[in-house]
Amino acid sequence: MDLLVVTGVDPALVDRAMMSLSWDSPRAVAVRHRIDPESQQLTRVVSHAGGILEHEGIALEHACISCALRKDVVPTLERLARDGQWATAVVALPTSTEAVQLDTVLASDLRLARRLRRRTTVAVLGAEHLGADLLSAVPLRDRRWHTGPDDERGTGETLNAPDRVRRRRRPRPGPEP
């Protein structure tokens, strides 16, 4: 199953992008995960053009992004891929999750990598305060965009995270040592 991954820090913008992409993709299922930093609960919503298929709360021992990926995001995607009904999953990761975190999980398991293929990532940014947000040290917590009680990341740090994903470059041909 192909994965179209949506990331960002503003849940409303992420939801809009996810819905737009899922409507434009034939045989698509939309998978949205959110972490409530106060209750330490992960919420999963799975839907398609016909409506909501699942809406569940999952209690996490530690509501961090890596636990959410391991405990529910990846198992849900694997289950939907096994079902065979969906060609594409539009995946809205928990707020402020870097797509590379999902890639790391998929790359560590060949069985998963054969079944789930990330085709693209959309990093959603708001245009109104884009420049200020990219340079901002304002904590995600101040905007209620954090993922847990110990999430001290800043808005700019998180928005710039897609730049951390680097492609391997082939070494330039040069003289032999």
Secondary structure as GFF3:
##gff-version 3
##sequence-region A 1 177
A	DSSP	beta_strand	2	8	.	.	.	ID=ss1
A	DSSP	alpha_helix	11	23	.	.	.	ID=ss2
A	DSSP	beta_strand	28	36	.	.	.	ID=ss3
A	DSSP	beta_strand	41	48	.	.	.	ID=ss4
A	DSSP	beta_strand	51	59	.	.	.	ID=ss5
A	DSSP	alpha_helix	65	68	.	.	.	ID=ss6
A	DSSP	pi_helix	69	73	.	.	.	ID=ss7
A	DSSP	alpha_helix	74	83	.	.	.	ID=ss8
A	DSSP	beta_strand	88	92	.	.	.	ID=ss9
A	DSSP	alpha_helix	99	107	.	.	.	ID=ss10
A	DSSP	alpha_helix	110	115	.	.	.	ID=ss11
A	DSSP	beta_strand	117	124	.	.	.	ID=ss12
A	DSSP	alpha_helix	130	134	.	.	.	ID=ss13
A	DSSP	three_ten_helix	140	143	.	.	.	ID=ss14
A	DSSP	alpha_helix	155	159	.	.	.	ID=ss15
A	DSSP	three_ten_helix	161	164	.	.	.	ID=ss16
###
